[in-house]
Amino acid sequence: AIRERIDYLATYLRSRLARIPEVKVNDRGEDKAGIVTVQVADPQRAVAELRGAGINTSYSPPDYARHDFAAHGINGLVRLSPHVYNTEDELDTTLDHITRLVGRAAG
């Protein structure tokens, strides 16, 4: 039941993040984990602002996967990890913040 809930929330988050033009969902593979990683223009700033809004997230720098990041032109990733206790409303709040963040960066 726990895995099903986390899979559901991660899929919910990925599907909605994929609709934001300035965001690239970076998760690959047939079976995805509960960790959702995305590329945005300035991932460090995005993580700082999300944390400032009370959203638990982390930054994955290129040092975490030098070869893979370099091969794909990745300058860092925003890492989101919905857990069993999170709600869709909390994820929607996260999505709203990300939409505003990348909108400001694009504009």
Biopython code that builds the backbone (N, CA, C, O; Angstrom):
import numpy as np
from Bio.PDB.StructureBuilder import StructureBuilder

atoms = [
    (1, "ALA", "N", (0.823, -1.192, 0.000)),
    (1, "ALA", "CA", (0.000, 0.000, 0.000)),
    (1, "ALA", "C", (0.872, 1.264, 0.000)),
    (1, "ALA", "O", (0.537, 2.254, -0.649)),
    (2, "ILE", "N", (1.990, 1.222, 0.730)),
    (2, "ILE", "CA", (2.868, 2.388, 0.787)),
    (2, "ILE", "C", (3.490, 2.645, -0.581)),
    (2, "ILE", "O", (3.506, 3.778, -1.062)),
    (3, "ARG", "N", (3.997, 1.592, -1.198)),
    (3, "ARG", "CA", (4.605, 1.758, -2.525)),
    (3, "ARG", "C", (3.578, 2.255, -3.540)),
    (3, "ARG", "O", (3.889, 3.130, -4.349)),
    (4, "GLU", "N", (2.391, 1.726, -3.513)),
    (4, "GLU", "CA", (1.349, 2.165, -4.443)),
    (4, "GLU", "C", (1.046, 3.641, -4.259)),
    (4, "GLU", "O", (0.874, 4.365, -5.240)),
    (5, "ARG", "N", (0.979, 4.089, -3.032)),
    (5, "ARG", "CA", (0.695, 5.503, -2.748)),
    (5, "ARG", "C", (1.831, 6.399, -3.248)),
    (5, "ARG", "O", (1.578, 7.422, -3.884)),
    (6, "ILE", "N", (3.076, 6.021, -2.964)),
    (6, "ILE", "CA", (4.212, 6.816, -3.421)),
    (6, "ILE", "C", (4.282, 6.810, -4.942)),
    (6, "ILE", "O", (4.521, 7.856, -5.546)),
    (7, "ASP", "N", (4.081, 5.667, -5.570)),
    (7, "ASP", "CA", (4.071, 5.598, -7.040)),
    (7, "ASP", "C", (2.989, 6.505, -7.616)),
    (7, "ASP", "O", (3.221, 7.215, -8.594)),
    (8, "TYR", "N", (1.822, 6.476, -7.010)),
    (8, "TYR", "CA", (0.728, 7.327, -7.476)),
    (8, "TYR", "C", (1.112, 8.807, -7.388)),
    (8, "TYR", "O", (0.948, 9.555, -8.352)),
    (9, "LEU", "N", (1.620, 9.218, -6.233)),
    (9, "LEU", "CA", (1.976, 10.630, -6.053)),
    (9, "LEU", "C", (3.102, 11.058, -6.994)),
    (9, "LEU", "O", (3.055, 12.150, -7.559)),
    (10, "ALA", "N", (4.099, 10.215, -7.163)),
    (10, "ALA", "CA", (5.203, 10.553, -8.066)),
    (10, "ALA", "C", (4.710, 10.649, -9.513)),
    (10, "ALA", "O", (5.130, 11.540, -10.251)),
    (11, "THR", "N", (3.834, 9.748, -9.915)),
    (11, "THR", "CA", (3.261, 9.795, -11.266)),
    (11, "THR", "C", (2.405, 11.039, -11.440)),
    (11, "THR", "O", (2.463, 11.694, -12.481)),
    (12, "TYR", "N", (1.618, 11.365, -10.437)),
    (12, "TYR", "CA", (0.796, 12.581, -10.438)),
    (12, "TYR", "C", (1.683, 13.803, -10.647)),
    (12, "TYR", "O", (1.394, 14.655, -11.487)),
    (13, "LEU", "N", (2.757, 13.879, -9.881)),
    (13, "LEU", "CA", (3.669, 15.018, -9.966)),
    (13, "LEU", "C", (4.369, 15.066, -11.321)),
    (13, "LEU", "O", (4.421, 16.125, -11.946)),
    (14, "ARG", "N", (4.905, 13.944, -11.786)),
    (14, "ARG", "CA", (5.587, 13.901, -13.088)),
    (14, "ARG", "C", (4.661, 14.343, -14.230)),
    (14, "ARG", "O", (5.055, 15.130, -15.091)),
    (15, "SER", "N", (3.447, 13.835, -14.222)),
    (15, "SER", "CA", (2.533, 14.137, -15.340)),
    (15, "SER", "C", (2.208, 15.621, -15.396)),
    (15, "SER", "O", (2.074, 16.181, -16.484)),
    (16, "ARG", "N", (2.079, 16.259, -14.259)),
    (16, "ARG", "CA", (1.760, 17.691, -14.237)),
    (16, "ARG", "C", (2.991, 18.549, -14.495)),
    (16, "ARG", "O", (2.885, 19.597, -15.133)),
    (17, "LEU", "N", (4.149, 18.128, -14.013)),
    (17, "LEU", "CA", (5.382, 18.855, -14.321)),
    (17, "LEU", "C", (5.669, 18.821, -15.822)),
    (17, "LEU", "O", (6.162, 19.801, -16.382)),
    (18, "ALA", "N", (5.365, 17.708, -16.470)),
    (18, "ALA", "CA", (5.618, 17.569, -17.903)),
    (18, "ALA", "C", (4.789, 18.542, -18.738)),
    (18, "ALA", "O", (5.108, 18.781, -19.902)),
    (19, "ARG", "N", (3.741, 19.098, -18.163)),
    (19, "ARG", "CA", (2.893, 20.063, -18.879)),
    (19, "ARG", "C", (3.442, 21.487, -18.823)),
    (19, "ARG", "O", (2.940, 22.369, -19.520)),
    (20, "ILE", "N", (4.458, 21.718, -18.009)),
    (20, "ILE", "CA", (5.032, 23.055, -17.867)),
    (20, "ILE", "C", (6.160, 23.176, -18.879)),
    (20, "ILE", "O", (7.154, 22.458, -18.774)),
    (21, "PRO", "N", (6.029, 24.077, -19.869)),
    (21, "PRO", "CA", (7.011, 24.135, -20.962)),
    (21, "PRO", "C", (8.462, 24.334, -20.523)),
    (21, "PRO", "O", (9.364, 23.800, -21.168)),
    (22, "GLU", "N", (8.714, 25.076, -19.460)),
    (22, "GLU", "CA", (10.080, 25.383, -19.039)),
    (22, "GLU", "C", (10.670, 24.322, -18.111)),
    (22, "GLU", "O", (11.761, 24.505, -17.571)),
    (23, "VAL", "N", (9.963, 23.230, -17.928)),
    (23, "VAL", "CA", (10.404, 22.162, -17.032)),
    (23, "VAL", "C", (10.582, 20.884, -17.845)),
    (23, "VAL", "O", (9.737, 20.533, -18.669)),
    (24, "LYS", "N", (11.696, 20.194, -17.600)),
    (24, "LYS", "CA", (11.916, 18.899, -18.246)),
    (24, "LYS", "C", (12.027, 17.841, -17.158)),
    (24, "LYS", "O", (12.933, 17.882, -16.326)),
    (25, "VAL", "N", (11.107, 16.903, -17.173)),
    (25, "VAL", "CA", (11.161, 15.782, -16.237)),
    (25, "VAL", "C", (12.307, 14.882, -16.684)),
    (25, "VAL", "O", (12.388, 14.497, -17.851)),
    (26, "ASN", "N", (13.179, 14.556, -15.761)),
    (26, "ASN", "CA", (14.411, 13.854, -16.113)),
    (26, "ASN", "C", (14.396, 12.373, -15.792)),
    (26, "ASN", "O", (15.377, 11.682, -16.068)),
    (27, "ASP", "N", (13.335, 11.871, -15.229)),
    (27, "ASP", "CA", (13.291, 10.474, -14.806)),
    (27, "ASP", "C", (13.192, 9.556, -16.020)),
    (27, "ASP", "O", (12.410, 9.787, -16.942)),
    (28, "ARG", "N", (14.007, 8.512, -15.988)),
    (28, "ARG", "CA", (14.034, 7.558, -17.090)),
    (28, "ARG", "C", (13.795, 6.154, -16.562)),
    (28, "ARG", "O", (13.831, 5.906, -15.357)),
    (29, "GLY", "N", (13.555, 5.259, -17.480)),
    (29, "GLY", "CA", (13.391, 3.859, -17.110)),
    (29, "GLY", "C", (11.935, 3.452, -17.058)),
    (29, "GLY", "O", (11.032, 4.281, -16.950)),
    (30, "GLU", "N", (11.743, 2.173, -17.137)),
    (30, "GLU", "CA", (10.379, 1.642, -17.126)),
    (30, "GLU", "C", (9.745, 1.744, -15.743)),
    (30, "GLU", "O", (8.604, 2.188, -15.610)),
    (31, "ASP", "N", (10.483, 1.335, -14.718)),
    (31, "ASP", "CA", (9.994, 1.416, -13.336)),
    (31, "ASP", "C", (10.655, 2.615, -12.671)),
    (31, "ASP", "O", (11.869, 2.644, -12.471)),
    (32, "LYS", "N", (9.840, 3.592, -12.337)),
    (32, "LYS", "CA", (10.364, 4.817, -11.730)),
    (32, "LYS", "C", (10.167, 4.773, -10.215)),
    (32, "LYS", "O", (9.225, 4.164, -9.708)),
    (33, "ALA", "N", (11.069, 5.426, -9.521)),
    (33, "ALA", "CA", (11.002, 5.474, -8.061)),
    (33, "ALA", "C", (10.096, 6.615, -7.615)),
    (33, "ALA", "O", (9.457, 7.271, -8.438)),
    (34, "GLY", "N", (10.049, 6.840, -6.332)),
    (34, "GLY", "CA", (9.263, 7.931, -5.781)),
    (34, "GLY", "C", (9.983, 9.265, -5.844)),
    (34, "GLY", "O", (9.435, 10.285, -5.426)),
    (35, "ILE", "N", (11.204, 9.270, -6.361)),
    (35, "ILE", "CA", (11.970, 10.503, -6.502)),
    (35, "ILE", "C", (11.724, 11.057, -7.898)),
    (35, "ILE", "O", (11.853, 10.352, -8.898)),
    (36, "VAL", "N", (11.365, 12.341, -7.942)),
    (36, "VAL", "CA", (11.082, 13.017, -9.206)),
    (36, "VAL", "C", (12.163, 14.067, -9.410)),
    (36, "VAL", "O", (12.369, 14.921, -8.548)),
    (37, "THR", "N", (12.856, 14.011, -10.547)),
    (37, "THR", "CA", (13.898, 14.995, -10.833)),
    (37, "THR", "C", (13.546, 15.772, -12.085)),
    (37, "THR", "O", (13.090, 15.214, -13.084)),
    (38, "VAL", "N", (13.772, 17.092, -12.003)),
    (38, "VAL", "CA", (13.440, 17.954, -13.137)),
    (38, "VAL", "C", (14.556, 18.957, -13.402)),
    (38, "VAL", "O", (15.291, 19.372, -12.505)),
    (39, "GLN", "N", (14.644, 19.321, -14.666)),
    (39, "GLN", "CA", (15.556, 20.378, -15.081)),
    (39, "GLN", "C", (14.767, 21.672, -15.228)),
    (39, "GLN", "O", (13.676, 21.696, -15.799)),
    (40, "VAL", "N", (15.343, 22.742, -14.702)),
    (40, "VAL", "CA", (14.830, 24.091, -14.882)),
    (40, "VAL", "C", (16.041, 24.974, -15.156)),
    (40, "VAL", "O", (17.180, 24.542, -14.979)),
    (41, "ALA", "N", (15.801, 26.202, -15.585)),
    (41, "ALA", "CA", (16.900, 27.090, -15.967)),
    (41, "ALA", "C", (17.911, 27.286, -14.843)),
    (41, "ALA", "O", (19.116, 27.230, -15.090)),
    (42, "ASP", "N", (17.458, 27.512, -13.630)),
    (42, "ASP", "CA", (18.357, 27.754, -12.500)),
    (42, "ASP", "C", (17.928, 26.859, -11.333)),
    (42, "ASP", "O", (17.188, 27.298, -10.453)),
    (43, "PRO", "N", (18.389, 25.612, -11.328)),
    (43, "PRO", "CA", (17.914, 24.667, -10.318)),
    (43, "PRO", "C", (18.277, 25.048, -8.886)),
    (43, "PRO", "O", (17.490, 24.800, -7.973)),
    (44, "GLN", "N", (19.439, 25.640, -8.669)),
    (44, "GLN", "CA", (19.815, 26.033, -7.305)),
    (44, "GLN", "C", (18.877, 27.109, -6.772)),
    (44, "GLN", "O", (18.441, 27.041, -5.623)),
    (45, "ARG", "N", (18.570, 28.087, -7.590)),
    (45, "ARG", "CA", (17.645, 29.142, -7.170)),
    (45, "ARG", "C", (16.257, 28.561, -6.939)),
    (45, "ARG", "O", (15.585, 28.924, -5.973)),
    (46, "ALA", "N", (15.824, 27.667, -7.814)),
    (46, "ALA", "CA", (14.506, 27.054, -7.663)),
    (46, "ALA", "C", (14.403, 26.307, -6.338)),
    (46, "ALA", "O", (13.403, 26.427, -5.631)),
    (47, "VAL", "N", (15.433, 25.539, -6.001)),
    (47, "VAL", "CA", (15.423, 24.794, -4.745)),
    (47, "VAL", "C", (15.387, 25.752, -3.561)),
    (47, "VAL", "O", (14.639, 25.536, -2.608)),
    (48, "ALA", "N", (16.188, 26.804, -3.616)),
    (48, "ALA", "CA", (16.202, 27.782, -2.517)),
    (48, "ALA", "C", (14.832, 28.428, -2.337)),
    (48, "ALA", "O", (14.366, 28.590, -1.209)),
    (49, "GLU", "N", (14.192, 28.792, -3.429)),
    (49, "GLU", "CA", (12.878, 29.433, -3.334)),
    (49, "GLU", "C", (11.803, 28.451, -2.869)),
    (49, "GLU", "O", (10.932, 28.815, -2.078)),
    (50, "LEU", "N", (11.858, 27.221, -3.350)),
    (50, "LEU", "CA", (10.890, 26.223, -2.903)),
    (50, "LEU", "C", (11.056, 25.952, -1.409)),
    (50, "LEU", "O", (10.069, 25.862, -0.679)),
    (51, "ARG", "N", (12.289, 25.824, -0.962)),
    (51, "ARG", "CA", (12.529, 25.623, 0.473)),
    (51, "ARG", "C", (12.027, 26.818, 1.271)),
    (51, "ARG", "O", (11.459, 26.657, 2.352)),
    (52, "GLY", "N", (12.238, 28.016, 0.734)),
    (52, "GLY", "CA", (11.756, 29.224, 1.397)),
    (52, "GLY", "C", (10.242, 29.244, 1.543)),
    (52, "GLY", "O", (9.700, 29.876, 2.451)),
    (53, "ALA", "N", (9.567, 28.544, 0.637)),
    (53, "ALA", "CA", (8.105, 28.449, 0.696)),
    (53, "ALA", "C", (7.649, 27.255, 1.534)),
    (53, "ALA", "O", (6.457, 26.960, 1.610)),
    (54, "GLY", "N", (8.610, 26.571, 2.162)),
    (54, "GLY", "CA", (8.257, 25.435, 3.013)),
    (54, "GLY", "C", (8.109, 24.122, 2.272)),
    (54, "GLY", "O", (7.549, 23.165, 2.808)),
    (55, "ILE", "N", (8.603, 24.066, 1.050)),
    (55, "ILE", "CA", (8.506, 22.839, 0.248)),
    (55, "ILE", "C", (9.837, 22.105, 0.346)),
    (55, "ILE", "O", (10.881, 22.649, -0.016)),
    (56, "ASN", "N", (9.797, 20.887, 0.829)),
    (56, "ASN", "CA", (11.008, 20.098, 1.024)),
    (56, "ASN", "C", (11.501, 19.571, -0.313)),
    (56, "ASN", "O", (10.824, 18.778, -0.967)),
    (57, "THR", "N", (12.668, 20.011, -0.709)),
    (57, "THR", "CA", (13.272, 19.607, -1.966)),
    (57, "THR", "C", (14.778, 19.657, -1.817)),
    (57, "THR", "O", (15.290, 20.138, -0.806)),
    (58, "SER", "N", (15.489, 19.165, -2.813)),
    (58, "SER", "CA", (16.943, 19.243, -2.770)),
    (58, "SER", "C", (17.504, 19.461, -4.168)),
    (58, "SER", "O", (16.824, 19.274, -5.176)),
    (59, "TYR", "N", (18.757, 19.861, -4.188)),
    (59, "TYR", "CA", (19.474, 20.138, -5.433)),
    (59, "TYR", "C", (20.446, 19.001, -5.696)),
    (59, "TYR", "O", (21.207, 18.612, -4.810)),
    (60, "SER", "N", (20.424, 18.471, -6.902)),
    (60, "SER", "CA", (21.392, 17.461, -7.320)),
    (60, "SER", "C", (22.381, 18.128, -8.266)),
    (60, "SER", "O", (22.033, 18.438, -9.406)),
    (61, "PRO", "N", (23.618, 18.354, -7.804)),
    (61, "PRO", "CA", (24.607, 19.021, -8.644)),
    (61, "PRO", "C", (25.235, 18.058, -9.654)),
    (61, "PRO", "O", (25.104, 16.841, -9.516)),
    (62, "PRO", "N", (25.909, 18.594, -10.661)),
    (62, "PRO", "CA", (26.562, 17.735, -11.658)),
    (62, "PRO", "C", (27.550, 16.735, -11.053)),
    (62, "PRO", "O", (27.791, 15.679, -11.638)),
    (63, "ASP", "N", (28.117, 17.048, -9.904)),
    (63, "ASP", "CA", (29.059, 16.125, -9.261)),
    (63, "ASP", "C", (28.413, 14.782, -8.914)),
    (63, "ASP", "O", (29.117, 13.783, -8.773)),
    (64, "TYR", "N", (27.099, 14.744, -8.775)),
    (64, "TYR", "CA", (26.426, 13.501, -8.406)),
    (64, "TYR", "C", (26.470, 12.459, -9.522)),
    (64, "TYR", "O", (26.397, 11.259, -9.258)),
    (65, "ALA", "N", (26.589, 12.916, -10.766)),
    (65, "ALA", "CA", (26.612, 11.993, -11.913)),
    (65, "ALA", "C", (27.312, 12.691, -13.077)),
    (65, "ALA", "O", (26.705, 12.986, -14.107)),
    (66, "ARG", "N", (28.591, 12.941, -12.884)),
    (66, "ARG", "CA", (29.359, 13.733, -13.852)),
    (66, "ARG", "C", (29.173, 13.294, -15.305)),
    (66, "ARG", "O", (28.859, 14.109, -16.172)),
    (67, "HIS", "N", (29.368, 12.017, -15.557)),
    (67, "HIS", "CA", (29.288, 11.523, -16.932)),
    (67, "HIS", "C", (27.881, 11.710, -17.513)),
    (67, "HIS", "O", (27.718, 12.205, -18.629)),
    (68, "ASP", "N", (26.888, 11.313, -16.752)),
    (68, "ASP", "CA", (25.508, 11.386, -17.230)),
    (68, "ASP", "C", (25.059, 12.840, -17.417)),
    (68, "ASP", "O", (24.443, 13.176, -18.428)),
    (69, "PHE", "N", (25.367, 13.696, -16.445)),
    (69, "PHE", "CA", (24.976, 15.099, -16.557)),
    (69, "PHE", "C", (25.655, 15.744, -17.757)),
    (69, "PHE", "O", (25.004, 16.447, -18.531)),
    (70, "ALA", "N", (26.954, 15.514, -17.922)),
    (70, "ALA", "CA", (27.694, 16.107, -19.042)),
    (70, "ALA", "C", (27.164, 15.597, -20.382)),
    (70, "ALA", "O", (27.011, 16.371, -21.327)),
    (71, "ALA", "N", (26.890, 14.318, -20.460)),
    (71, "ALA", "CA", (26.403, 13.726, -21.713)),
    (71, "ALA", "C", (25.048, 14.280, -22.125)),
    (71, "ALA", "O", (24.718, 14.294, -23.311)),
    (72, "HIS", "N", (24.258, 14.737, -21.153)),
    (72, "HIS", "CA", (22.918, 15.236, -21.442)),
    (72, "HIS", "C", (22.791, 16.743, -21.259)),
    (72, "HIS", "O", (21.687, 17.282, -21.329)),
    (73, "GLY", "N", (23.904, 17.428, -21.027)),
    (73, "GLY", "CA", (23.879, 18.883, -20.888)),
    (73, "GLY", "C", (23.109, 19.368, -19.677)),
    (73, "GLY", "O", (22.438, 20.398, -19.738)),
    (74, "ILE", "N", (23.198, 18.640, -18.582)),
    (74, "ILE", "CA", (22.447, 18.979, -17.374)),
    (74, "ILE", "C", (23.347, 19.779, -16.432)),
    (74, "ILE", "O", (24.463, 19.362, -16.123)),
    (75, "ASN", "N", (22.854, 20.925, -15.983)),
    (75, "ASN", "CA", (23.638, 21.758, -15.066)),
    (75, "ASN", "C", (23.210, 21.594, -13.609)),
    (75, "ASN", "O", (23.703, 22.311, -12.738)),
    (76, "GLY", "N", (22.323, 20.683, -13.342)),
    (76, "GLY", "CA", (21.807, 20.421, -12.001)),
    (76, "GLY", "C", (20.333, 20.078, -12.087)),
    (76, "GLY", "O", (19.662, 20.402, -13.067)),
    (77, "LEU", "N", (19.843, 19.429, -11.065)),
    (77, "LEU", "CA", (18.449, 19.001, -11.056)),
    (77, "LEU", "C", (17.752, 19.401, -9.764)),
    (77, "LEU", "O", (18.371, 19.461, -8.701)),
    (78, "VAL", "N", (16.474, 19.670, -9.869)),
    (78, "VAL", "CA", (15.612, 19.844, -8.703)),
    (78, "VAL", "C", (15.053, 18.458, -8.394)),
    (78, "VAL", "O", (14.513, 17.782, -9.269)),
    (79, "ARG", "N", (15.190, 18.055, -7.153)),
    (79, "ARG", "CA", (14.751, 16.723, -6.734)),
    (79, "ARG", "C", (13.573, 16.867, -5.773)),
    (79, "ARG", "O", (13.670, 17.539, -4.747)),
    (80, "LEU", "N", (12.477, 16.232, -6.121)),
    (80, "LEU", "CA", (11.257, 16.236, -5.309)),
    (80, "LEU", "C", (10.941, 14.790, -4.938)),
    (80, "LEU", "O", (11.040, 13.894, -5.776)),
    (81, "SER", "N", (10.568, 14.569, -3.707)),
    (81, "SER", "CA", (10.318, 13.200, -3.244)),
    (81, "SER", "C", (9.004, 13.112, -2.488)),
    (81, "SER", "O", (8.994, 13.131, -1.257)),
    (82, "PRO", "N", (7.892, 13.015, -3.215)),
    (82, "PRO", "CA", (6.620, 12.877, -2.493)),
    (82, "PRO", "C", (6.616, 11.582, -1.684)),
    (82, "PRO", "O", (7.146, 10.556, -2.110)),
    (83, "HIS", "N", (6.009, 11.662, -0.521)),
    (83, "HIS", "CA", (5.945, 10.482, 0.333)),
    (83, "HIS", "C", (4.483, 10.157, 0.646)),
    (83, "HIS", "O", (3.575, 10.919, 0.314)),
    (84, "VAL", "N", (4.287, 9.046, 1.272)),
    (84, "VAL", "CA", (2.960, 8.494, 1.495)),
    (84, "VAL", "C", (2.010, 9.487, 2.176)),
    (84, "VAL", "O", (0.805, 9.455, 1.926)),
    (85, "TYR", "N", (2.531, 10.349, 3.016)),
    (85, "TYR", "CA", (1.689, 11.286, 3.770)),
    (85, "TYR", "C", (1.352, 12.557, 2.995)),
    (85, "TYR", "O", (0.521, 13.345, 3.448)),
    (86, "ASN", "N", (1.980, 12.775, 1.833)),
    (86, "ASN", "CA", (1.672, 13.976, 1.051)),
    (86, "ASN", "C", (0.308, 13.855, 0.396)),
    (86, "ASN", "O", (-0.192, 12.756, 0.153)),
    (87, "THR", "N", (-0.284, 15.014, 0.114)),
    (87, "THR", "CA", (-1.596, 15.058, -0.532)),
    (87, "THR", "C", (-1.459, 15.662, -1.924)),
    (87, "THR", "O", (-0.453, 16.297, -2.242)),
    (88, "GLU", "N", (-2.479, 15.457, -2.746)),
    (88, "GLU", "CA", (-2.494, 16.084, -4.067)),
    (88, "GLU", "C", (-2.481, 17.609, -3.930)),
    (88, "GLU", "O", (-1.850, 18.297, -4.733)),
    (89, "ASP", "N", (-3.169, 18.136, -2.925)),
    (89, "ASP", "CA", (-3.173, 19.587, -2.708)),
    (89, "ASP", "C", (-1.757, 20.107, -2.447)),
    (89, "ASP", "O", (-1.389, 21.171, -2.944)),
    (90, "GLU", "N", (-0.971, 19.373, -1.679)),
    (90, "GLU", "CA", (0.414, 19.784, -1.436)),
    (90, "GLU", "C", (1.229, 19.748, -2.727)),
    (90, "GLU", "O", (2.048, 20.632, -2.977)),
    (91, "LEU", "N", (1.004, 18.737, -3.530)),
    (91, "LEU", "CA", (1.712, 18.663, -4.813)),
    (91, "LEU", "C", (1.260, 19.780, -5.742)),
    (91, "LEU", "O", (2.074, 20.346, -6.471)),
    (92, "ASP", "N", (-0.023, 20.100, -5.722)),
    (92, "ASP", "CA", (-0.520, 21.214, -6.539)),
    (92, "ASP", "C", (0.108, 22.535, -6.104)),
    (92, "ASP", "O", (0.412, 23.382, -6.943)),
    (93, "THR", "N", (0.302, 22.714, -4.808)),
    (93, "THR", "CA", (0.971, 23.917, -4.311)),
    (93, "THR", "C", (2.408, 23.957, -4.829)),
    (93, "THR", "O", (2.888, 25.006, -5.257)),
    (94, "THR", "N", (3.079, 22.835, -4.790)),
    (94, "THR", "CA", (4.443, 22.747, -5.331)),
    (94, "THR", "C", (4.454, 23.086, -6.814)),
    (94, "THR", "O", (5.314, 23.835, -7.276)),
    (95, "LEU", "N", (3.520, 22.547, -7.546)),
    (95, "LEU", "CA", (3.424, 22.821, -8.986)),
    (95, "LEU", "C", (3.168, 24.303, -9.259)),
    (95, "LEU", "O", (3.740, 24.870, -10.190)),
    (96, "ASP", "N", (2.316, 24.926, -8.456)),
    (96, "ASP", "CA", (2.058, 26.363, -8.606)),
    (96, "ASP", "C", (3.333, 27.166, -8.390)),
    (96, "ASP", "O", (3.626, 28.095, -9.143)),
    (97, "HIS", "N", (4.087, 26.805, -7.362)),
    (97, "HIS", "CA", (5.350, 27.511, -7.096)),
    (97, "HIS", "C", (6.336, 27.330, -8.246)),
    (97, "HIS", "O", (6.967, 28.292, -8.685)),
    (98, "ILE", "N", (6.467, 26.114, -8.728)),
    (98, "ILE", "CA", (7.395, 25.854, -9.828)),
    (98, "ILE", "C", (6.972, 26.598, -11.081)),
    (98, "ILE", "O", (7.818, 27.156, -11.779)),
    (99, "THR", "N", (5.699, 26.617, -11.375)),
    (99, "THR", "CA", (5.190, 27.344, -12.550)),
    (99, "THR", "C", (5.550, 28.819, -12.453)),
    (99, "THR", "O", (5.998, 29.415, -13.433)),
    (100, "ARG", "N", (5.358, 29.408, -11.282)),
    (100, "ARG", "CA", (5.721, 30.823, -11.106)),
    (100, "ARG", "C", (7.223, 31.038, -11.230)),
    (100, "ARG", "O", (7.665, 31.997, -11.863)),
    (101, "LEU", "N", (8.007, 30.148, -10.628)),
    (101, "LEU", "CA", (9.466, 30.270, -10.679)),
    (101, "LEU", "C", (9.995, 30.237, -12.103)),
    (101, "LEU", "O", (10.776, 31.100, -12.505)),
    (102, "VAL", "N", (9.571, 29.247, -12.855)),
    (102, "VAL", "CA", (10.100, 29.132, -14.221)),
    (102, "VAL", "C", (9.511, 30.195, -15.134)),
    (102, "VAL", "O", (10.147, 30.593, -16.110)),
    (103, "GLY", "N", (8.323, 30.652, -14.835)),
    (103, "GLY", "CA", (7.725, 31.754, -15.602)),
    (103, "GLY", "C", (8.519, 33.029, -15.444)),
    (103, "GLY", "O", (8.731, 33.763, -16.408)),
    (104, "ARG", "N", (8.966, 33.296, -14.200)),
    (104, "ARG", "CA", (9.797, 34.479, -13.954)),
    (104, "ARG", "C", (11.142, 34.362, -14.648)),
    (104, "ARG", "O", (11.661, 35.334, -15.196)),
    (105, "ALA", "N", (11.705, 33.145, -14.616)),
    (105, "ALA", "CA", (13.016, 32.928, -15.240)),
    (105, "ALA", "C", (12.939, 33.058, -16.757)),
    (105, "ALA", "O", (13.884, 33.522, -17.394)),
    (106, "ALA", "N", (11.806, 32.647, -17.333)),
    (106, "ALA", "CA", (11.631, 32.718, -18.789)),
    (106, "ALA", "C", (11.298, 34.120, -19.252)),
    (106, "ALA", "O", (11.576, 34.484, -20.395)),
    (107, "GLY", "N", (10.698, 34.918, -18.364)),
    (107, "GLY", "CA", (10.212, 36.235, -18.766)),
    (107, "GLY", "C", (11.112, 37.336, -18.503)),
    (107, "GLY", "O", (10.788, 38.484, -18.807)),
]
sb = StructureBuilder()
sb.init_structure("model")
sb.init_model(0)
sb.init_chain("A")
sb.init_seg("    ")
for serial, (resi, resn, name, xyz) in enumerate(atoms, 1):
    if name == "N":
        sb.init_residue(resn, " ", resi, " ")
    sb.init_atom(name, np.array(xyz, "f"), 0.0, 1.0, " ", f" {name:<3s}", serial, name[0])
structure = sb.get_structure()
